[in-house]
């Protein structure tokens, strides 16, 4: 499969950004099973992390061709055997220039910044980094508890000098263990959330049309309630949490019609991608009392701005795209990624390759 990468020297092109140190990228590939020959490096995007969110949102909700990349990349890619990026888009135009490319790697879980179809048409494997599934999974559990038990809301009021014991949802508060959680999407993050909920004894319903109950059993998730009826999940769950990948088919997928099918005392959580939710419809759902509240870590625009319609609501918990932000999930992601590459090279395991079912290995 990819064992040829370990046999002969490979030209490697690394394109980093403000979130991942180029020396970490370089050290990771040098310590990997890839036989590194020449290593070229480029920097993409603004120099400061603080200036990156707007560009990140454009990448996550757009297409690889929408964002300009360093012009040198088009020249350096001609001789590259291996390409590693973080957020830098890998468009069909860039792939077209590659004459020897054997592998595309990204230090991210999402691959919306890569034209996977163009890579597949050239029989080039694409490998992403499942770096932050645990980090996001823990964060989602935290959002569930915080939102339903008013932790941040109480803290903010105390900071204002207000001692309050009754809140908008006091009459319906219960422990997470006595709640039913509905997960829409059971990929890497959804599976982590599901495992953690099961460990906490939480009744969990899952809906994912690309997953079978048999596959859940193989993953040790047989105690989940699996359903093919989305309406049933929406009408049953105390908490509904989105874990879908952002692709054209899921753009603004969760809409007002879904909120209308939820219980009025239920909560909604989105920590996946801003593009899969219609935020205008969420505002309507909250205004009309269709749901009890919402917690969001991703948005349709970032940063939000003072006029954002979901600000200053006691039943809305907002965090600034923090779910996957831990030391081991971003800064050290090249080591996590090359660990997976090593397994592919050594053990011939293809399922870590995003497009392995569509290419000849």
NURO-298294 format. One line per 5 residues: number of its first residue (from 0); their letters; for each residue x, y, z of C-alpha. Coordinates in Angstrom, 2 decimals, always signed. Last residue first. Layout:
% NURO-298294
NUM) a) X/Y/Z ~ ...
***
This chain:
% NURO-298294
360) xxxxx) -4.06/+0.69/-3.16 ~ -6.60/+1.40/-5.86 ~ -8.88/+4.27/-4.92 ~ -12.55/+4.65/-4.07 ~ -12.86/+2.63/-0.86
355) xxxxx) -9.65/+4.15/+0.52 ~ -10.96/+7.72/+0.26 ~ -10.48/+8.89/+3.86 ~ -7.50/+6.63/+4.57 ~ -7.63/+5.53/+8.22
350) xxxxx) -9.51/+2.43/+7.00 ~ -6.52/+1.12/+5.03 ~ -4.55/-0.91/+7.60 ~ -1.38/-2.25/+5.91 ~ +0.28/-2.91/+9.26
345) xxxxx) +3.61/-1.10/+8.86 ~ +2.79/+1.66/+6.36 ~ -0.78/+2.24/+7.56 ~ +0.32/+2.06/+11.18 ~ +3.10/+4.56/+10.54
340) xxxxx) +0.65/+6.91/+8.86 ~ -1.55/+6.75/+11.97 ~ +1.39/+7.72/+14.17 ~ +2.18/+10.40/+11.59 ~ -1.19/+12.02/+12.28
335) xxxxx) -0.88/+11.98/+16.07 ~ +2.63/+13.42/+15.80 ~ +1.41/+16.14/+13.44 ~ -1.42/+16.94/+15.91 ~ +0.91/+18.19/+18.64
330) xxxxx) -0.22/+21.82/+18.57 ~ -3.82/+20.86/+17.84 ~ -5.24/+18.00/+19.92 ~ -2.54/+17.49/+22.53 ~ -2.49/+21.06/+23.78
325) xxxxx) -6.27/+21.35/+23.79 ~ -8.63/+23.24/+21.53 ~ -11.15/+20.78/+20.14 ~ -14.21/+22.20/+21.89 ~ -13.10/+25.83/+21.93
320) xxxxx) -15.06/+27.38/+19.06 ~ -15.82/+30.52/+21.13 ~ -18.34/+29.18/+23.63 ~ -22.05/+30.06/+23.82 ~ -24.73/+28.87/+26.25
315) xxxxx) -28.27/+29.96/+25.38 ~ -31.15/+29.87/+27.88 ~ -30.22/+33.14/+29.59 ~ -30.08/+34.97/+26.28 ~ -27.51/+37.76/+25.99
310) xxxxx) -26.11/+36.76/+22.58 ~ -28.04/+34.61/+20.10 ~ -28.93/+37.51/+17.79 ~ -25.29/+38.56/+17.11 ~ -25.24/+42.35/+17.26
305) xxxxx) -22.03/+42.67/+19.30 ~ -19.95/+40.66/+16.83 ~ -19.81/+36.89/+16.48 ~ -16.20/+36.07/+15.64 ~ -16.89/+33.94/+13.70
300) xxxxx) -19.94/+33.63/+11.47 ~ -22.38/+30.77/+10.97 ~ -21.39/+29.46/+14.37 ~ -19.61/+26.73/+16.28 ~ -19.47/+26.08/+20.06
295) xxxxx) -23.20/+26.25/+20.66 ~ -25.46/+25.36/+23.58 ~ -29.23/+25.66/+23.21 ~ -32.37/+26.17/+25.27 ~ -35.86/+25.02/+26.18
290) xxxxx) -37.09/+24.24/+22.67 ~ -40.06/+25.40/+20.56 ~ -40.38/+28.51/+22.72 ~ -41.24/+30.74/+19.77 ~ -38.18/+32.96/+20.25
285) xxxxx) -35.94/+29.93/+20.76 ~ -37.16/+28.18/+17.61 ~ -36.96/+31.43/+15.63 ~ -33.35/+31.97/+16.70 ~ -32.59/+28.36/+15.74
280) xxxxx) -34.20/+28.96/+12.34 ~ -31.91/+31.91/+11.74 ~ -29.00/+29.71/+12.75 ~ -29.70/+27.16/+10.01 ~ -27.37/+24.40/+11.14
275) xxxxx) -24.91/+22.24/+9.18 ~ -22.61/+25.16/+8.31 ~ -21.60/+25.91/+11.88 ~ -19.75/+22.63/+12.18 ~ -19.74/+20.02/+14.95
270) xxxxx) -20.29/+21.49/+18.42 ~ -24.05/+21.94/+18.07 ~ -26.31/+21.33/+21.08 ~ -30.11/+21.51/+21.43 ~ -32.12/+21.28/+24.64
265) xxxxx) -35.54/+19.75/+25.27 ~ -38.46/+21.15/+27.33 ~ -40.47/+22.04/+24.21 ~ -39.94/+18.55/+22.85 ~ -38.38/+18.39/+19.41
260) xxxxx) -40.41/+18.00/+16.20 ~ -40.73/+21.77/+15.68 ~ -36.94/+22.07/+15.99 ~ -36.55/+19.68/+13.07 ~ -38.88/+21.68/+10.81
255) xxxxx) -37.00/+24.83/+11.79 ~ -33.79/+23.53/+10.23 ~ -30.94/+21.09/+10.67 ~ -29.45/+20.58/+7.20 ~ -28.08/+24.11/+6.77
250) xxxxx) -25.44/+22.51/+4.52 ~ -25.61/+18.75/+5.10 ~ -25.61/+17.62/+1.45 ~ -22.85/+20.10/+0.53 ~ -20.58/+18.55/+3.20
245) xxxxx) -20.14/+19.44/+6.87 ~ -19.74/+16.26/+8.90 ~ -22.54/+15.49/+11.34 ~ -22.32/+15.36/+15.11 ~ -25.41/+17.27/+16.29
240) xxxxx) -26.62/+16.88/+19.90 ~ -30.27/+16.60/+20.95 ~ -30.94/+16.73/+24.70 ~ -34.13/+15.60/+26.45 ~ -34.64/+13.11/+23.62
235) xxxxx) -37.98/+11.60/+22.63 ~ -39.51/+13.74/+19.88 ~ -36.23/+14.34/+18.07 ~ -35.20/+10.68/+18.28 ~ -38.59/+9.49/+17.01
230) xxxxx) -38.52/+12.01/+14.16 ~ -35.11/+10.70/+13.12 ~ -36.45/+7.17/+12.65 ~ -33.62/+4.81/+11.73 ~ -33.00/+4.16/+15.41
225) xxxxx) -30.21/+2.67/+17.50 ~ -30.62/+2.62/+21.27 ~ -27.07/+2.35/+22.58 ~ -26.12/-0.75/+24.55 ~ -24.41/-2.25/+21.48
220) xxxxx) -21.72/+0.41/+21.52 ~ -18.72/-1.93/+21.85 ~ -17.45/-0.95/+18.41 ~ -18.50/-4.32/+16.94 ~ -21.98/-3.81/+18.44
215) xxxxx) -22.22/-0.42/+16.77 ~ -21.34/-2.00/+13.41 ~ -24.21/-4.47/+13.82 ~ -26.58/-1.60/+14.61 ~ -25.78/-0.14/+11.22
210) xxxxx) -24.14/+3.21/+10.47 ~ -24.50/+5.36/+7.34 ~ -28.05/+6.45/+8.18 ~ -26.89/+7.80/+11.52 ~ -29.35/+8.20/+14.39
205) xxxxx) -28.39/+7.42/+17.97 ~ -30.49/+7.19/+21.15 ~ -28.66/+7.36/+24.49 ~ -29.91/+6.41/+27.94 ~ -27.23/+7.82/+30.24
200) xxxxx) -25.37/+5.43/+32.55 ~ -22.29/+7.63/+32.85 ~ -20.18/+5.07/+30.96 ~ -22.88/+4.99/+28.28 ~ -22.65/+8.77/+27.96
195) xxxxx) -18.87/+8.59/+27.61 ~ -19.11/+5.94/+24.91 ~ -21.74/+7.93/+23.01 ~ -19.71/+11.13/+23.15 ~ -16.69/+9.27/+21.77
190) xxxxx) -18.80/+7.71/+18.99 ~ -20.25/+11.10/+18.04 ~ -16.73/+12.54/+17.83 ~ -15.41/+9.88/+15.44 ~ -18.59/+9.41/+13.44
185) xxxxx) -21.98/+8.70/+14.99 ~ -24.25/+11.37/+13.59 ~ -27.36/+12.73/+15.29 ~ -27.02/+11.90/+18.98 ~ -30.14/+11.89/+21.14
180) xxxxx) -29.70/+12.07/+24.91 ~ -32.27/+10.76/+27.37 ~ -32.07/+12.14/+30.90 ~ -32.01/+10.46/+34.29 ~ -28.23/+10.05/+34.26
175) xxxxx) -27.84/+13.68/+33.16 ~ -29.46/+14.76/+36.40 ~ -32.75/+16.59/+36.39 ~ -33.96/+20.16/+35.98 ~ -37.52/+20.67/+34.72
170) xxxxx) -38.94/+23.19/+37.19 ~ -35.62/+25.06/+37.42 ~ -35.57/+25.80/+33.68 ~ -35.85/+29.61/+33.62 ~ -33.83/+29.85/+36.83
165) xxxxx) -34.44/+29.84/+40.57 ~ -31.62/+30.06/+43.11 ~ -30.27/+33.54/+42.43 ~ -27.64/+35.52/+44.30 ~ -26.84/+38.58/+42.16
160) xxxxx) -23.56/+40.45/+42.62 ~ -22.84/+40.72/+38.89 ~ -20.19/+38.01/+39.18 ~ -22.85/+35.95/+40.95 ~ -25.09/+36.35/+37.90
155) xxxxx) -22.33/+35.14/+35.56 ~ -21.62/+32.10/+37.75 ~ -25.30/+31.14/+37.89 ~ -25.58/+31.24/+34.10 ~ -22.33/+29.32/+33.71
150) xxxxx) -23.60/+26.47/+35.88 ~ -27.24/+26.53/+34.76 ~ -27.90/+22.78/+35.30 ~ -29.17/+21.91/+31.82 ~ -26.68/+24.04/+29.91
145) xxxxx) -23.66/+23.20/+32.08 ~ -24.35/+19.46/+32.12 ~ -24.84/+19.16/+28.38 ~ -22.02/+21.57/+27.60 ~ -19.61/+19.52/+29.72
140) xxxxx) -20.60/+16.33/+27.91 ~ -19.91/+18.19/+24.65 ~ -16.49/+19.29/+25.90 ~ -15.48/+15.75/+26.78 ~ -16.41/+14.58/+23.28
135) xxxxx) -14.60/+17.53/+21.67 ~ -11.34/+16.68/+23.45 ~ -11.73/+12.95/+22.84 ~ -12.39/+13.48/+19.12 ~ -9.57/+15.99/+18.85
130) xxxxx) -6.77/+14.50/+16.86 ~ -8.53/+12.22/+14.41 ~ -6.01/+13.37/+11.81 ~ -6.87/+13.08/+8.14 ~ -5.37/+10.80/+5.48
125) xxxxx) -6.00/+11.34/+1.76 ~ -4.76/+8.65/-0.65 ~ -3.92/+9.75/-4.22 ~ -5.53/+7.75/-7.05 ~ -5.53/+10.83/-9.33
120) xxxxx) -9.35/+10.84/-9.50 ~ -9.33/+10.26/-5.75 ~ -7.28/+13.41/-5.17 ~ -9.73/+15.45/-7.27 ~ -12.65/+13.96/-5.33
115) xxxxx) -10.93/+14.68/-2.02 ~ -10.70/+18.38/-2.86 ~ -9.25/+19.24/+0.54 ~ -10.40/+22.09/+2.79 ~ -13.59/+20.19/+3.67
110) xxxxx) -11.39/+17.45/+5.13 ~ -12.31/+17.74/+8.79 ~ -10.30/+15.85/+11.41 ~ -7.31/+18.14/+11.02 ~ -3.55/+17.65/+10.72
105) xxxxx) -3.99/+16.96/+7.02 ~ -2.12/+14.41/+4.93 ~ -2.01/+14.00/+1.14 ~ -0.07/+11.01/-0.21 ~ +1.53/+9.77/-3.43
100) xxxxx) +2.17/+13.04/-5.30 ~ +4.55/+12.63/-8.24 ~ +3.38/+15.16/-10.85 ~ +1.38/+17.54/-8.68 ~ +0.07/+20.51/-10.68
95) xxxxx) -3.45/+19.03/-10.89 ~ -3.49/+18.60/-7.13 ~ -3.09/+22.38/-6.76 ~ -5.95/+23.13/-9.16 ~ -8.11/+20.48/-7.52
90) xxxxx) -7.71/+22.42/-4.31 ~ -5.69/+21.61/-1.21 ~ -6.72/+24.32/+1.24 ~ -4.22/+25.23/+4.00 ~ -5.77/+24.41/+7.36
85) xxxxx) -3.11/+21.93/+8.54 ~ -1.11/+20.63/+5.62 ~ +1.12/+17.67/+4.78 ~ +2.00/+16.80/+1.19 ~ +4.08/+13.76/+0.20
80) xxxxx) +5.76/+12.97/-3.11 ~ +6.43/+16.62/-3.94 ~ +8.21/+17.59/-7.16 ~ +5.38/+19.54/-8.80 ~ +3.96/+20.62/-5.42
75) xxxxx) +6.81/+23.13/-5.03 ~ +5.69/+25.22/-7.99 ~ +2.00/+25.49/-7.11 ~ +2.87/+25.95/-3.44 ~ +4.97/+29.01/-4.22
70) xxxxx) +1.74/+30.95/-4.86 ~ +0.86/+30.75/-1.16 ~ -2.86/+29.87/-0.88 ~ -5.95/+31.85/-1.85 ~ -9.25/+30.60/-0.44
65) xxxxx) -12.40/+29.77/-2.42 ~ -10.88/+26.88/-4.40 ~ -10.92/+24.58/-1.37 ~ -14.68/+25.06/-0.92 ~ -16.64/+26.94/+1.70
60) xxxxx) -18.01/+26.46/+5.21 ~ -14.88/+25.19/+6.95 ~ -12.48/+27.33/+4.92 ~ -14.45/+30.56/+5.41 ~ -14.82/+29.76/+9.11
55) xxxxx) -11.07/+29.25/+9.45 ~ -10.36/+32.54/+7.67 ~ -12.54/+34.41/+10.16 ~ -11.05/+32.49/+13.09 ~ -7.36/+33.17/+12.13
50) xxxxx) -6.62/+36.70/+13.31 ~ -6.20/+35.73/+16.96 ~ -3.92/+32.86/+15.95 ~ -1.40/+35.39/+14.65 ~ +0.70/+35.19/+11.46
45) xxxxx) -2.29/+35.29/+9.11 ~ -2.71/+32.54/+6.48 ~ -0.38/+29.88/+5.11 ~ +3.31/+29.28/+5.78 ~ +5.46/+27.14/+3.50
40) xxxxx) +8.04/+24.39/+4.05 ~ +10.10/+22.18/+1.74 ~ +11.61/+18.88/+2.89 ~ +14.01/+17.03/+0.60 ~ +14.38/+13.31/+1.29
35) xxxxx) +12.23/+11.83/+4.00 ~ +11.79/+8.06/+4.24 ~ +8.32/+8.05/+5.80 ~ +8.28/+5.77/+8.83 ~ +7.85/+8.81/+11.05
30) xxxxx) +10.48/+10.63/+13.09 ~ +11.34/+12.99/+10.22 ~ +7.64/+13.51/+9.53 ~ +6.97/+14.53/+13.14 ~ +10.07/+16.71/+13.46
25) xxxxx) +9.07/+18.70/+10.38 ~ +5.52/+19.25/+11.57 ~ +6.75/+20.24/+15.03 ~ +9.27/+22.61/+13.45 ~ +6.47/+24.18/+11.41
20) xxxxx) +4.59/+25.06/+14.60 ~ +0.84/+24.43/+14.31 ~ -1.89/+27.03/+14.87 ~ -0.38/+29.99/+13.02 ~ -0.26/+28.06/+9.74
15) xxxxx) +1.57/+25.12/+8.19 ~ +2.31/+23.87/+4.69 ~ +4.79/+20.96/+4.61 ~ +6.02/+19.61/+1.27 ~ +7.91/+16.32/+1.39
10) xxxxx) +10.19/+14.84/-1.29 ~ +10.42/+11.12/-0.61 ~ +13.59/+9.06/-0.19 ~ +13.02/+5.38/-1.06 ~ +11.67/+2.44/+0.94
5) xxxxx) +9.47/+4.01/+3.60 ~ +7.05/+5.71/+1.22 ~ +6.87/+2.44/-0.72 ~ +5.01/+1.01/+2.27 ~ +1.97/+3.02/+1.28
0) x) +0.00/+0.00/+0.00
***
